[in-house]
Amino acid sequence: MPRAATTTDVFNAIAEPRRRKIIEILAGGRLYAVGELVDSLGLPQPAVSKHLGVLRKVGIVSVSKRGQQRLYQLNAGELKPVHDWVKNYERFWTHQLGRIRETAERKARERSARTSASRKHSDQAED
């Protein structure tokens, strides 16, 4: 089965790691010129422009012109479908994080008990 075009929806658009990196950069909240993104990404300008075009087509970024410059900004609200979908799976890692926290707390209690016992033994030896 052929893959869907990258411009059909947000999920396809963000499947590409370099586009996710662009989103990361734009999440800083300010307007970025294409040249700044080229410098940050270390990619050729045509490649950056192509990725921006895909992100723009699905609405994740918008562009405005200031003189000769094209300035891009993130439209984070367009990522909400991704958030909503991933949120369905949050319980899996939340549960895992809870287990990690419980294990860490148990080990900290055990370490504390060993330290206390060691001090008590040291104090008794000095008497």
Jmol script that loads the backbone (N, CA, C; Angstrom):
load data "model"
ATOM      1  N   MET A   1       0.851  -1.185   0.000  1.00  0.00           N
ATOM      2  CA  MET A   1       0.000   0.000   0.000  1.00  0.00           C
ATOM      3  C   MET A   1       0.890   1.240   0.000  1.00  0.00           C
ATOM      4  N   PRO A   2       0.658   2.177  -0.908  1.00  0.00           N
ATOM      5  CA  PRO A   2       1.490   3.385  -0.961  1.00  0.00           C
ATOM      6  C   PRO A   2       1.245   4.270   0.247  1.00  0.00           C
ATOM      7  N   ARG A   3       2.301   4.956   0.637  1.00  0.00           N
ATOM      8  CA  ARG A   3       2.213   5.887   1.766  1.00  0.00           C
ATOM      9  C   ARG A   3       1.413   7.115   1.375  1.00  0.00           C
ATOM     10  N   ALA A   4       0.711   7.672   2.348  1.00  0.00           N
ATOM     11  CA  ALA A   4      -0.044   8.911   2.114  1.00  0.00           C
ATOM     12  C   ALA A   4       0.933  10.062   1.931  1.00  0.00           C
ATOM     13  N   ALA A   5       0.537  11.042   1.172  1.00  0.00           N
ATOM     14  CA  ALA A   5       1.381  12.221   0.959  1.00  0.00           C
ATOM     15  C   ALA A   5       1.632  12.918   2.288  1.00  0.00           C
ATOM     16  N   THR A   6       2.817  13.514   2.405  1.00  0.00           N
ATOM     17  CA  THR A   6       3.182  14.175   3.655  1.00  0.00           C
ATOM     18  C   THR A   6       2.302  15.375   3.946  1.00  0.00           C
ATOM     19  N   THR A   7       1.611  15.862   2.949  1.00  0.00           N
ATOM     20  CA  THR A   7       0.781  17.057   3.158  1.00  0.00           C
ATOM     21  C   THR A   7      -0.681  16.714   3.403  1.00  0.00           C
ATOM     22  N   THR A   8      -0.994  15.432   3.612  1.00  0.00           N
ATOM     23  CA  THR A   8      -2.393  15.091   3.840  1.00  0.00           C
ATOM     24  C   THR A   8      -2.845  15.362   5.264  1.00  0.00           C
ATOM     25  N   ASP A   9      -1.940  15.207   6.225  1.00  0.00           N
ATOM     26  CA  ASP A   9      -2.309  15.489   7.610  1.00  0.00           C
ATOM     27  C   ASP A   9      -1.066  15.735   8.458  1.00  0.00           C
ATOM     28  N   VAL A  10      -1.312  16.172   9.668  1.00  0.00           N
ATOM     29  CA  VAL A  10      -0.243  16.529  10.589  1.00  0.00           C
ATOM     30  C   VAL A  10       0.658  15.329  10.889  1.00  0.00           C
ATOM     31  N   PHE A  11       0.072  14.156  11.046  1.00  0.00           N
ATOM     32  CA  PHE A  11       0.852  12.973  11.385  1.00  0.00           C
ATOM     33  C   PHE A  11       1.889  12.660  10.311  1.00  0.00           C
ATOM     34  N   ASN A  12       1.484  12.720   9.057  1.00  0.00           N
ATOM     35  CA  ASN A  12       2.433  12.465   7.977  1.00  0.00           C
ATOM     36  C   ASN A  12       3.495  13.557   7.915  1.00  0.00           C
ATOM     37  N   ALA A  13       3.091  14.781   8.147  1.00  0.00           N
ATOM     38  CA  ALA A  13       4.036  15.900   8.063  1.00  0.00           C
ATOM     39  C   ALA A  13       5.118  15.803   9.132  1.00  0.00           C
ATOM     40  N   ILE A  14       4.758  15.376  10.340  1.00  0.00           N
ATOM     41  CA  ILE A  14       5.755  15.335  11.425  1.00  0.00           C
ATOM     42  C   ILE A  14       6.507  14.010  11.479  1.00  0.00           C
ATOM     43  N   ALA A  15       6.221  13.114  10.554  1.00  0.00           N
ATOM     44  CA  ALA A  15       6.932  11.835  10.529  1.00  0.00           C
ATOM     45  C   ALA A  15       8.408  12.022  10.194  1.00  0.00           C
ATOM     46  N   GLU A  16       8.747  13.090   9.550  1.00  0.00           N
ATOM     47  CA  GLU A  16      10.123  13.349   9.109  1.00  0.00           C
ATOM     48  C   GLU A  16      10.891  14.053  10.227  1.00  0.00           C
ATOM     49  N   PRO A  17      12.023  13.486  10.678  1.00  0.00           N
ATOM     50  CA  PRO A  17      12.765  14.058  11.805  1.00  0.00           C
ATOM     51  C   PRO A  17      13.207  15.512  11.599  1.00  0.00           C
ATOM     52  N   ARG A  18      13.569  15.892  10.395  1.00  0.00           N
ATOM     53  CA  ARG A  18      14.000  17.282  10.181  1.00  0.00           C
ATOM     54  C   ARG A  18      12.843  18.254  10.323  1.00  0.00           C
ATOM     55  N   ARG A  19      11.644  17.825   9.978  1.00  0.00           N
ATOM     56  CA  ARG A  19      10.477  18.701  10.190  1.00  0.00           C
ATOM     57  C   ARG A  19      10.180  18.818  11.681  1.00  0.00           C
ATOM     58  N   ARG A  20      10.365  17.739  12.419  1.00  0.00           N
ATOM     59  CA  ARG A  20      10.176  17.825  13.877  1.00  0.00           C
ATOM     60  C   ARG A  20      11.208  18.767  14.486  1.00  0.00           C
ATOM     61  N   LYS A  21      12.413  18.765  13.970  1.00  0.00           N
ATOM     62  CA  LYS A  21      13.451  19.677  14.466  1.00  0.00           C
ATOM     63  C   LYS A  21      13.051  21.126  14.173  1.00  0.00           C
ATOM     64  N   ILE A  22      12.496  21.383  13.007  1.00  0.00           N
ATOM     65  CA  ILE A  22      12.016  22.732  12.677  1.00  0.00           C
ATOM     66  C   ILE A  22      10.941  23.157  13.676  1.00  0.00           C
ATOM     67  N   ILE A  23      10.030  22.258  13.976  1.00  0.00           N
ATOM     68  CA  ILE A  23       8.968  22.550  14.951  1.00  0.00           C
ATOM     69  C   ILE A  23       9.588  22.881  16.305  1.00  0.00           C
ATOM     70  N   GLU A  24      10.587  22.093  16.699  1.00  0.00           N
ATOM     71  CA  GLU A  24      11.289  22.334  17.965  1.00  0.00           C
ATOM     72  C   GLU A  24      11.877  23.742  18.015  1.00  0.00           C
ATOM     73  N   ILE A  25      12.526  24.132  16.927  1.00  0.00           N
ATOM     74  CA  ILE A  25      13.141  25.456  16.867  1.00  0.00           C
ATOM     75  C   ILE A  25      12.073  26.538  16.940  1.00  0.00           C
ATOM     76  N   LEU A  26      11.011  26.367  16.156  1.00  0.00           N
ATOM     77  CA  LEU A  26       9.954  27.379  16.119  1.00  0.00           C
ATOM     78  C   LEU A  26       9.173  27.456  17.426  1.00  0.00           C
ATOM     79  N   ALA A  27       9.244  26.400  18.227  1.00  0.00           N
ATOM     80  CA  ALA A  27       8.534  26.398  19.513  1.00  0.00           C
ATOM     81  C   ALA A  27       9.098  27.444  20.468  1.00  0.00           C
ATOM     82  N   GLY A  28      10.243  28.026  20.123  1.00  0.00           N
ATOM     83  CA  GLY A  28      10.808  29.108  20.922  1.00  0.00           C
ATOM     84  C   GLY A  28       9.895  30.322  20.993  1.00  0.00           C
ATOM     85  N   GLY A  29       8.948  30.392  20.074  1.00  0.00           N
ATOM     86  CA  GLY A  29       7.917  31.420  20.150  1.00  0.00           C
ATOM     87  C   GLY A  29       8.146  32.667  19.330  1.00  0.00           C
ATOM     88  N   ARG A  30       9.270  32.783  18.672  1.00  0.00           N
ATOM     89  CA  ARG A  30       9.488  33.990  17.891  1.00  0.00           C
ATOM     90  C   ARG A  30       9.455  33.666  16.398  1.00  0.00           C
ATOM     91  N   LEU A  31       9.516  34.697  15.591  1.00  0.00           N
ATOM     92  CA  LEU A  31       9.551  34.521  14.149  1.00  0.00           C
ATOM     93  C   LEU A  31      10.973  34.178  13.715  1.00  0.00           C
ATOM     94  N   TYR A  32      11.099  33.254  12.797  1.00  0.00           N
ATOM     95  CA  TYR A  32      12.405  32.847  12.285  1.00  0.00           C
ATOM     96  C   TYR A  32      12.445  33.035  10.777  1.00  0.00           C
ATOM     97  N   ALA A  33      13.537  33.624  10.312  1.00  0.00           N
ATOM     98  CA  ALA A  33      13.779  33.735   8.881  1.00  0.00           C
ATOM     99  C   ALA A  33      14.312  32.386   8.390  1.00  0.00           C
ATOM    100  N   VAL A  34      14.102  32.108   7.124  1.00  0.00           N
ATOM    101  CA  VAL A  34      14.571  30.853   6.549  1.00  0.00           C
ATOM    102  C   VAL A  34      16.075  30.691   6.781  1.00  0.00           C
ATOM    103  N   GLY A  35      16.824  31.757   6.615  1.00  0.00           N
ATOM    104  CA  GLY A  35      18.275  31.694   6.810  1.00  0.00           C
ATOM    105  C   GLY A  35      18.662  31.245   8.198  1.00  0.00           C
ATOM    106  N   GLU A  36      17.924  31.692   9.203  1.00  0.00           N
ATOM    107  CA  GLU A  36      18.205  31.266  10.580  1.00  0.00           C
ATOM    108  C   GLU A  36      17.970  29.773  10.740  1.00  0.00           C
ATOM    109  N   LEU A  37      16.911  29.289  10.114  1.00  0.00           N
ATOM    110  CA  LEU A  37      16.610  27.858  10.194  1.00  0.00           C
ATOM    111  C   LEU A  37      17.666  27.044   9.451  1.00  0.00           C
ATOM    112  N   VAL A  38      18.115  27.557   8.321  1.00  0.00           N
ATOM    113  CA  VAL A  38      19.180  26.903   7.561  1.00  0.00           C
ATOM    114  C   VAL A  38      20.420  26.771   8.444  1.00  0.00           C
ATOM    115  N   ASP A  39      20.795  27.861   9.109  1.00  0.00           N
ATOM    116  CA  ASP A  39      21.964  27.847   9.996  1.00  0.00           C
ATOM    117  C   ASP A  39      21.783  26.870  11.155  1.00  0.00           C
ATOM    118  N   SER A  40      20.616  26.884  11.758  1.00  0.00           N
ATOM    119  CA  SER A  40      20.353  26.011  12.907  1.00  0.00           C
ATOM    120  C   SER A  40      20.344  24.531  12.526  1.00  0.00           C
ATOM    121  N   LEU A  41      19.812  24.234  11.363  1.00  0.00           N
ATOM    122  CA  LEU A  41      19.655  22.844  10.947  1.00  0.00           C
ATOM    123  C   LEU A  41      20.867  22.292  10.208  1.00  0.00           C
ATOM    124  N   GLY A  42      21.659  23.197   9.622  1.00  0.00           N
ATOM    125  CA  GLY A  42      22.793  22.738   8.830  1.00  0.00           C
ATOM    126  C   GLY A  42      22.381  22.053   7.542  1.00  0.00           C
ATOM    127  N   LEU A  43      21.234  22.434   7.024  1.00  0.00           N
ATOM    128  CA  LEU A  43      20.726  21.870   5.767  1.00  0.00           C
ATOM    129  C   LEU A  43      20.767  22.932   4.684  1.00  0.00           C
ATOM    130  N   PRO A  44      20.772  22.520   3.425  1.00  0.00           N
ATOM    131  CA  PRO A  44      20.707  23.501   2.341  1.00  0.00           C
ATOM    132  C   PRO A  44      19.372  24.249   2.361  1.00  0.00           C
ATOM    133  N   GLN A  45      19.406  25.492   1.933  1.00  0.00           N
ATOM    134  CA  GLN A  45      18.192  26.321   1.941  1.00  0.00           C
ATOM    135  C   GLN A  45      17.031  25.671   1.175  1.00  0.00           C
ATOM    136  N   PRO A  46      17.247  25.078  -0.010  1.00  0.00           N
ATOM    137  CA  PRO A  46      16.105  24.462  -0.705  1.00  0.00           C
ATOM    138  C   PRO A  46      15.450  23.340   0.107  1.00  0.00           C
ATOM    139  N   ALA A  47      16.245  22.570   0.848  1.00  0.00           N
ATOM    140  CA  ALA A  47      15.687  21.494   1.668  1.00  0.00           C
ATOM    141  C   ALA A  47      14.848  22.065   2.805  1.00  0.00           C
ATOM    142  N   VAL A  48      15.359  23.103   3.455  1.00  0.00           N
ATOM    143  CA  VAL A  48      14.614  23.738   4.548  1.00  0.00           C
ATOM    144  C   VAL A  48      13.307  24.319   4.017  1.00  0.00           C
ATOM    145  N   SER A  49      13.380  24.978   2.872  1.00  0.00           N
ATOM    146  CA  SER A  49      12.170  25.565   2.275  1.00  0.00           C
ATOM    147  C   SER A  49      11.145  24.489   1.929  1.00  0.00           C
ATOM    148  N   LYS A  50      11.627  23.349   1.449  1.00  0.00           N
ATOM    149  CA  LYS A  50      10.711  22.248   1.122  1.00  0.00           C
ATOM    150  C   LYS A  50      10.013  21.748   2.390  1.00  0.00           C
ATOM    151  N   HIS A  51      10.774  21.551   3.462  1.00  0.00           N
ATOM    152  CA  HIS A  51      10.176  21.091   4.718  1.00  0.00           C
ATOM    153  C   HIS A  51       9.191  22.129   5.263  1.00  0.00           C
ATOM    154  N   LEU A  52       9.552  23.393   5.173  1.00  0.00           N
ATOM    155  CA  LEU A  52       8.643  24.455   5.627  1.00  0.00           C
ATOM    156  C   LEU A  52       7.363  24.452   4.800  1.00  0.00           C
ATOM    157  N   GLY A  53       7.484  24.175   3.521  1.00  0.00           N
ATOM    158  CA  GLY A  53       6.309  24.108   2.654  1.00  0.00           C
ATOM    159  C   GLY A  53       5.347  23.018   3.088  1.00  0.00           C
ATOM    160  N   VAL A  54       5.882  21.864   3.449  1.00  0.00           N
ATOM    161  CA  VAL A  54       5.040  20.762   3.928  1.00  0.00           C
ATOM    162  C   VAL A  54       4.348  21.173   5.226  1.00  0.00           C
ATOM    163  N   LEU A  55       5.119  21.732   6.148  1.00  0.00           N
ATOM    164  CA  LEU A  55       4.541  22.146   7.434  1.00  0.00           C
ATOM    165  C   LEU A  55       3.506  23.253   7.257  1.00  0.00           C
ATOM    166  N   ARG A  56       3.755  24.126   6.315  1.00  0.00           N
ATOM    167  CA  ARG A  56       2.804  25.209   6.038  1.00  0.00           C
ATOM    168  C   ARG A  56       1.510  24.656   5.436  1.00  0.00           C
ATOM    169  N   LYS A  57       1.645  23.687   4.548  1.00  0.00           N
ATOM    170  CA  LYS A  57       0.466  23.128   3.874  1.00  0.00           C
ATOM    171  C   LYS A  57      -0.499  22.474   4.861  1.00  0.00           C
ATOM    172  N   VAL A  58       0.023  21.859   5.910  1.00  0.00           N
ATOM    173  CA  VAL A  58      -0.859  21.238   6.912  1.00  0.00           C
ATOM    174  C   VAL A  58      -1.200  22.197   8.049  1.00  0.00           C
ATOM    175  N   GLY A  59      -0.658  23.418   8.002  1.00  0.00           N
ATOM    176  CA  GLY A  59      -1.039  24.442   8.966  1.00  0.00           C
ATOM    177  C   GLY A  59      -0.194  24.517  10.222  1.00  0.00           C
ATOM    178  N   ILE A  60       0.859  23.708  10.321  1.00  0.00           N
ATOM    179  CA  ILE A  60       1.678  23.717  11.527  1.00  0.00           C
ATOM    180  C   ILE A  60       2.499  24.993  11.631  1.00  0.00           C
ATOM    181  N   VAL A  61       2.911  25.546  10.504  1.00  0.00           N
ATOM    182  CA  VAL A  61       3.625  26.817  10.509  1.00  0.00           C
ATOM    183  C   VAL A  61       2.909  27.792   9.592  1.00  0.00           C
ATOM    184  N   SER A  62       3.118  29.048   9.879  1.00  0.00           N
ATOM    185  CA  SER A  62       2.603  30.092   8.987  1.00  0.00           C
ATOM    186  C   SER A  62       3.769  30.991   8.626  1.00  0.00           C
ATOM    187  N   VAL A  63       3.615  31.697   7.522  1.00  0.00           N
ATOM    188  CA  VAL A  63       4.684  32.549   7.014  1.00  0.00           C
ATOM    189  C   VAL A  63       4.149  33.963   6.813  1.00  0.00           C
ATOM    190  N   SER A  64       4.991  34.917   7.098  1.00  0.00           N
ATOM    191  CA  SER A  64       4.656  36.315   6.812  1.00  0.00           C
ATOM    192  C   SER A  64       5.868  36.932   6.127  1.00  0.00           C
ATOM    193  N   LYS A  65       5.613  37.942   5.334  1.00  0.00           N
ATOM    194  CA  LYS A  65       6.703  38.605   4.626  1.00  0.00           C
ATOM    195  C   LYS A  65       7.033  39.910   5.320  1.00  0.00           C
ATOM    196  N   ARG A  66       8.317  40.141   5.480  1.00  0.00           N
ATOM    197  CA  ARG A  66       8.801  41.408   5.994  1.00  0.00           C
ATOM    198  C   ARG A  66       9.923  41.829   5.046  1.00  0.00           C
ATOM    199  N   GLY A  67       9.605  42.732   4.140  1.00  0.00           N
ATOM    200  CA  GLY A  67      10.573  43.100   3.104  1.00  0.00           C
ATOM    201  C   GLY A  67      10.826  41.898   2.223  1.00  0.00           C
ATOM    202  N   GLN A  68      12.091  41.559   2.062  1.00  0.00           N
ATOM    203  CA  GLN A  68      12.457  40.395   1.247  1.00  0.00           C
ATOM    204  C   GLN A  68      12.425  39.091   2.049  1.00  0.00           C
ATOM    205  N   GLN A  69      12.328  39.202   3.358  1.00  0.00           N
ATOM    206  CA  GLN A  69      12.380  38.009   4.207  1.00  0.00           C
ATOM    207  C   GLN A  69      11.022  37.353   4.354  1.00  0.00           C
ATOM    208  N   ARG A  70      11.067  36.044   4.448  1.00  0.00           N
ATOM    209  CA  ARG A  70       9.892  35.266   4.838  1.00  0.00           C
ATOM    210  C   ARG A  70      10.155  34.790   6.261  1.00  0.00           C
ATOM    211  N   LEU A  71       9.232  35.126   7.130  1.00  0.00           N
ATOM    212  CA  LEU A  71       9.379  34.780   8.550  1.00  0.00           C
ATOM    213  C   LEU A  71       8.358  33.716   8.923  1.00  0.00           C
ATOM    214  N   TYR A  72       8.830  32.694   9.602  1.00  0.00           N
ATOM    215  CA  TYR A  72       7.986  31.556   9.957  1.00  0.00           C
ATOM    216  C   TYR A  72       7.741  31.521  11.451  1.00  0.00           C
ATOM    217  N   GLN A  73       6.536  31.061  11.787  1.00  0.00           N
ATOM    218  CA  GLN A  73       6.195  30.864  13.196  1.00  0.00           C
ATOM    219  C   GLN A  73       5.362  29.600  13.329  1.00  0.00           C
ATOM    220  N   LEU A  74       5.400  29.041  14.509  1.00  0.00           N
ATOM    221  CA  LEU A  74       4.682  27.811  14.805  1.00  0.00           C
ATOM    222  C   LEU A  74       3.223  28.104  15.104  1.00  0.00           C
ATOM    223  N   ASN A  75       2.351  27.281  14.568  1.00  0.00           N
ATOM    224  CA  ASN A  75       0.929  27.287  14.927  1.00  0.00           C
ATOM    225  C   ASN A  75       0.706  26.024  15.761  1.00  0.00           C
ATOM    226  N   ALA A  76       1.094  26.084  17.017  1.00  0.00           N
ATOM    227  CA  ALA A  76       1.111  24.901  17.880  1.00  0.00           C
ATOM    228  C   ALA A  76      -0.262  24.247  18.019  1.00  0.00           C
ATOM    229  N   GLY A  77      -1.306  25.017  17.905  1.00  0.00           N
ATOM    230  CA  GLY A  77      -2.651  24.454  18.016  1.00  0.00           C
ATOM    231  C   GLY A  77      -2.929  23.380  16.981  1.00  0.00           C
ATOM    232  N   GLU A  78      -2.228  23.450  15.857  1.00  0.00           N
ATOM    233  CA  GLU A  78      -2.426  22.460  14.794  1.00  0.00           C
ATOM    234  C   GLU A  78      -1.836  21.099  15.159  1.00  0.00           C
ATOM    235  N   LEU A  79      -1.050  21.054  16.234  1.00  0.00           N
ATOM    236  CA  LEU A  79      -0.485  19.790  16.699  1.00  0.00           C
ATOM    237  C   LEU A  79      -1.426  19.074  17.677  1.00  0.00           C
ATOM    238  N   LYS A  80      -2.551  19.691  17.999  1.00  0.00           N
ATOM    239  CA  LYS A  80      -3.486  19.113  18.967  1.00  0.00           C
ATOM    240  C   LYS A  80      -3.948  17.699  18.589  1.00  0.00           C
ATOM    241  N   PRO A  81      -4.205  17.403  17.310  1.00  0.00           N
ATOM    242  CA  PRO A  81      -4.588  16.013  16.991  1.00  0.00           C
ATOM    243  C   PRO A  81      -3.519  15.002  17.396  1.00  0.00           C
ATOM    244  N   VAL A  82      -2.265  15.374  17.303  1.00  0.00           N
ATOM    245  CA  VAL A  82      -1.177  14.486  17.710  1.00  0.00           C
ATOM    246  C   VAL A  82      -1.226  14.309  19.226  1.00  0.00           C
ATOM    247  N   HIS A  83      -1.368  15.412  19.932  1.00  0.00           N
ATOM    248  CA  HIS A  83      -1.462  15.358  21.402  1.00  0.00           C
ATOM    249  C   HIS A  83      -2.635  14.489  21.832  1.00  0.00           C
ATOM    250  N   ASP A  84      -3.783  14.711  21.212  1.00  0.00           N
ATOM    251  CA  ASP A  84      -4.975  13.948  21.591  1.00  0.00           C
ATOM    252  C   ASP A  84      -4.785  12.455  21.349  1.00  0.00           C
ATOM    253  N   TRP A  85      -4.133  12.106  20.259  1.00  0.00           N
ATOM    254  CA  TRP A  85      -3.909  10.703  19.945  1.00  0.00           C
ATOM    255  C   TRP A  85      -2.919  10.092  20.932  1.00  0.00           C
ATOM    256  N   VAL A  86      -1.810  10.776  21.185  1.00  0.00           N
ATOM    257  CA  VAL A  86      -0.784  10.259  22.096  1.00  0.00           C
ATOM    258  C   VAL A  86      -1.320  10.162  23.518  1.00  0.00           C
ATOM    259  N   LYS A  87      -2.198  11.076  23.877  1.00  0.00           N
ATOM    260  CA  LYS A  87      -2.752  11.094  25.239  1.00  0.00           C
ATOM    261  C   LYS A  87      -3.430   9.765  25.587  1.00  0.00           C
ATOM    262  N   ASN A  88      -3.965   9.074  24.579  1.00  0.00           N
ATOM    263  CA  ASN A  88      -4.586   7.769  24.808  1.00  0.00           C
ATOM    264  C   ASN A  88      -3.597   6.746  25.369  1.00  0.00           C
ATOM    265  N   TYR A  89      -2.324   6.970  25.167  1.00  0.00           N
ATOM    266  CA  TYR A  89      -1.297   6.015  25.583  1.00  0.00           C
ATOM    267  C   TYR A  89      -0.516   6.484  26.803  1.00  0.00           C
ATOM    268  N   GLU A  90      -0.867   7.651  27.298  1.00  0.00           N
ATOM    269  CA  GLU A  90      -0.159   8.230  28.440  1.00  0.00           C
ATOM    270  C   GLU A  90      -0.183   7.317  29.657  1.00  0.00           C
ATOM    271  N   ARG A  91      -1.262   6.595  29.833  1.00  0.00           N
ATOM    272  CA  ARG A  91      -1.390   5.725  31.004  1.00  0.00           C
ATOM    273  C   ARG A  91      -0.286   4.672  31.048  1.00  0.00           C
ATOM    274  N   PHE A  92       0.222   4.285  29.879  1.00  0.00           N
ATOM    275  CA  PHE A  92       1.268   3.271  29.857  1.00  0.00           C
ATOM    276  C   PHE A  92       2.566   3.791  30.449  1.00  0.00           C
ATOM    277  N   TRP A  93       2.971   5.003  30.058  1.00  0.00           N
ATOM    278  CA  TRP A  93       4.220   5.505  30.615  1.00  0.00           C
ATOM    279  C   TRP A  93       4.007   6.121  31.988  1.00  0.00           C
ATOM    280  N   THR A  94       2.815   6.597  32.303  1.00  0.00           N
ATOM    281  CA  THR A  94       2.540   7.110  33.640  1.00  0.00           C
ATOM    282  C   THR A  94       2.657   5.964  34.640  1.00  0.00           C
ATOM    283  N   HIS A  95       2.092   4.821  34.292  1.00  0.00           N
ATOM    284  CA  HIS A  95       2.183   3.637  35.153  1.00  0.00           C
ATOM    285  C   HIS A  95       3.648   3.251  35.336  1.00  0.00           C
ATOM    286  N   GLN A  96       4.394   3.257  34.240  1.00  0.00           N
ATOM    287  CA  GLN A  96       5.818   2.899  34.297  1.00  0.00           C
ATOM    288  C   GLN A  96       6.583   3.883  35.184  1.00  0.00           C
ATOM    289  N   LEU A  97       6.284   5.181  35.037  1.00  0.00           N
ATOM    290  CA  LEU A  97       6.957   6.184  35.868  1.00  0.00           C
ATOM    291  C   LEU A  97       6.627   5.984  37.346  1.00  0.00           C
ATOM    292  N   GLY A  98       5.388   5.606  37.629  1.00  0.00           N
ATOM    293  CA  GLY A  98       4.996   5.327  39.011  1.00  0.00           C
ATOM    294  C   GLY A  98       5.795   4.172  39.589  1.00  0.00           C
ATOM    295  N   ARG A  99       5.996   3.138  38.806  1.00  0.00           N
ATOM    296  CA  ARG A  99       6.788   1.989  39.263  1.00  0.00           C
ATOM    297  C   ARG A  99       8.241   2.387  39.478  1.00  0.00           C
ATOM    298  N   ILE A 100       8.785   3.206  38.605  1.00  0.00           N
ATOM    299  CA  ILE A 100      10.170   3.666  38.756  1.00  0.00           C
ATOM    300  C   ILE A 100      10.298   4.487  40.034  1.00  0.00           C
ATOM    301  N   ARG A 101       9.330   5.389  40.271  1.00  0.00           N
ATOM    302  CA  ARG A 101       9.353   6.218  41.483  1.00  0.00           C
ATOM    303  C   ARG A 101       9.289   5.345  42.729  1.00  0.00           C
ATOM    304  N   GLU A 102       8.389   4.361  42.745  1.00  0.00           N
ATOM    305  CA  GLU A 102       8.269   3.468  43.901  1.00  0.00           C
ATOM    306  C   GLU A 102       9.576   2.721  44.160  1.00  0.00           C
ATOM    307  N   THR A 103      10.209   2.225  43.108  1.00  0.00           N
ATOM    308  CA  THR A 103      11.483   1.510  43.257  1.00  0.00           C
ATOM    309  C   THR A 103      12.556   2.433  43.804  1.00  0.00           C
ATOM    310  N   ALA A 104      12.635   3.657  43.265  1.00  0.00           N
ATOM    311  CA  ALA A 104      13.645   4.619  43.727  1.00  0.00           C
ATOM    312  C   ALA A 104      13.413   4.977  45.186  1.00  0.00           C
ATOM    313  N   GLU A 105      12.159   5.185  45.571  1.00  0.00           N
ATOM    314  CA  GLU A 105      11.859   5.526  46.961  1.00  0.00           C
ATOM    315  C   GLU A 105      12.200   4.367  47.898  1.00  0.00           C
ATOM    316  N   ARG A 106      11.901   3.128  47.469  1.00  0.00           N
ATOM    317  CA  ARG A 106      12.225   1.958  48.291  1.00  0.00           C
ATOM    318  C   ARG A 106      13.739   1.840  48.484  1.00  0.00           C
ATOM    319  N   LYS A 107      14.476   2.028  47.402  1.00  0.00           N
ATOM    320  CA  LYS A 107      15.945   1.939  47.489  1.00  0.00           C
ATOM    321  C   LYS A 107      16.506   3.049  48.369  1.00  0.00           C
ATOM    322  N   ALA A 108      15.924   4.238  48.297  1.00  0.00           N
ATOM    323  CA  ALA A 108      16.380   5.350  49.145  1.00  0.00           C
ATOM    324  C   ALA A 108      16.129   5.024  50.612  1.00  0.00           C
ATOM    325  N   ARG A 109      14.969   4.425  50.919  1.00  0.00           N
ATOM    326  CA  ARG A 109      14.670   4.023  52.311  1.00  0.00           C
ATOM    327  C   ARG A 109      15.659   2.961  52.790  1.00  0.00           C
ATOM    328  N   GLU A 110      15.944   1.996  51.903  1.00  0.00           N
ATOM    329  CA  GLU A 110      16.892   0.940  52.267  1.00  0.00           C
ATOM    330  C   GLU A 110      18.276   1.523  52.521  1.00  0.00           C
ATOM    331  N   ARG A 111      18.712   2.449  51.666  1.00  0.00           N
ATOM    332  CA  ARG A 111      20.016   3.094  51.834  1.00  0.00           C
ATOM    333  C   ARG A 111      20.062   3.866  53.144  1.00  0.00           C
ATOM    334  N   SER A 112      18.984   4.575  53.426  1.00  0.00           N
ATOM    335  CA  SER A 112      18.904   5.362  54.651  1.00  0.00           C
ATOM    336  C   SER A 112      18.963   4.452  55.873  1.00  0.00           C
ATOM    337  N   ALA A 113      18.266   3.323  55.796  1.00  0.00           N
ATOM    338  CA  ALA A 113      18.271   2.380  56.921  1.00  0.00           C
ATOM    339  C   ALA A 113      19.670   1.797  57.125  1.00  0.00           C
ATOM    340  N   ARG A 114      20.353   1.463  56.014  1.00  0.00           N
ATOM    341  CA  ARG A 114      21.725   0.933  56.124  1.00  0.00           C
ATOM    342  C   ARG A 114      22.654   1.981  56.722  1.00  0.00           C
ATOM    343  N   THR A 115      22.513   3.232  56.291  1.00  0.00           N
ATOM    344  CA  THR A 115      23.358   4.319  56.806  1.00  0.00           C
ATOM    345  C   THR A 115      23.113   4.506  58.297  1.00  0.00           C
ATOM    346  N   SER A 116      21.841   4.485  58.700  1.00  0.00           N
ATOM    347  CA  SER A 116      21.509   4.638  60.127  1.00  0.00           C
ATOM    348  C   SER A 116      22.071   3.490  60.944  1.00  0.00           C
ATOM    349  N   ALA A 117      21.946   2.274  60.418  1.00  0.00           N
ATOM    350  CA  ALA A 117      22.463   1.102  61.133  1.00  0.00           C
ATOM    351  C   ALA A 117      23.977   1.173  61.240  1.00  0.00           C
ATOM    352  N   SER A 118      24.618   1.627  60.191  1.00  0.00           N
ATOM    353  CA  SER A 118      26.076   1.741  60.185  1.00  0.00           C
ATOM    354  C   SER A 118      26.529   2.773  61.213  1.00  0.00           C
ATOM    355  N   ARG A 119      25.835   3.915  61.281  1.00  0.00           N
ATOM    356  CA  ARG A 119      26.177   4.939  62.275  1.00  0.00           C
ATOM    357  C   ARG A 119      25.987   4.416  63.694  1.00  0.00           C
ATOM    358  N   LYS A 120      24.883   3.712  63.897  1.00  0.00           N
ATOM    359  CA  LYS A 120      24.574   3.168  65.220  1.00  0.00           C
ATOM    360  C   LYS A 120      25.662   2.184  65.628  1.00  0.00           C
ATOM    361  N   HIS A 121      26.068   1.346  64.685  1.00  0.00           N
ATOM    362  CA  HIS A 121      27.121   0.366  64.962  1.00  0.00           C
ATOM    363  C   HIS A 121      28.440   1.071  65.276  1.00  0.00           C
ATOM    364  N   SER A 122      28.734   2.159  64.564  1.00  0.00           N
ATOM    365  CA  SER A 122      29.953   2.948  64.794  1.00  0.00           C
ATOM    366  C   SER A 122      29.921   3.586  66.175  1.00  0.00           C
ATOM    367  N   ASP A 123      28.772   4.155  66.522  1.00  0.00           N
ATOM    368  CA  ASP A 123      28.630   4.802  67.836  1.00  0.00           C
ATOM    369  C   ASP A 123      28.823   3.795  68.964  1.00  0.00           C
ATOM    370  N   GLN A 124      28.297   2.584  68.814  1.00  0.00           N
ATOM    371  CA  GLN A 124      28.429   1.551  69.825  1.00  0.00           C
ATOM    372  C   GLN A 124      29.882   1.103  69.957  1.00  0.00           C
ATOM    373  N   ALA A 125      30.590   1.061  68.848  1.00  0.00           N
ATOM    374  CA  ALA A 125      31.986   0.632  68.851  1.00  0.00           C
ATOM    375  C   ALA A 125      32.861   1.647  69.590  1.00  0.00           C
ATOM    376  N   GLU A 126      32.503   2.921  69.536  1.00  0.00           N
ATOM    377  CA  GLU A 126      33.288   3.964  70.187  1.00  0.00           C
ATOM    378  C   GLU A 126      33.081   3.960  71.698  1.00  0.00           C
ATOM    379  N   ASP A 127      31.945   3.444  72.136  1.00  0.00           N
ATOM    380  CA  ASP A 127      31.650   3.442  73.585  1.00  0.00           C
ATOM    381  C   ASP A 127      32.483   2.504  74.301  1.00  0.00           C
TER     382      ASP A 127
END
end "model"
wireframe off; spacefill off
backbone 0.3
color backbone group
